[in-house]
Amino acid sequence: MFSFETDSLLVDDREDLLAVLRMRFGFIPGEVIEKVYEINDYSILQRLILAAANAANWDVFVQELQAGEDSFRLLGEEFNPLGEGLLGRSRDNGAKAE
């Protein structure tokens, strides 16, 4: 693959990751954006896209981002995007479930 194609694919993956993060968590700190743009490995970016889509909360994603190349599996309740959202969810009109 030519360098410009490789660079273009990396840019696309980075932007996809940031888009998923914005959809899931809203505001993204500048340090996280910088760290994402420092990644030059497709497999890491792909894993982080999956982590962003499935992390139960922001802290779980940040831990995965900091793991770098050391992480290779996404499993457990930390990667259940509905896990924390279902706890204490209201049944009707905002009243907490008892």
Secondary structure by P-SEA (a helix, b strand, c coil): ccaaaaaaaaaaaaaaaaaaaaaccccccaaaaaaaaacccaaaaaaaaaaaaccccaaaaaaaaacccccccccccccccccccccccccccccccc
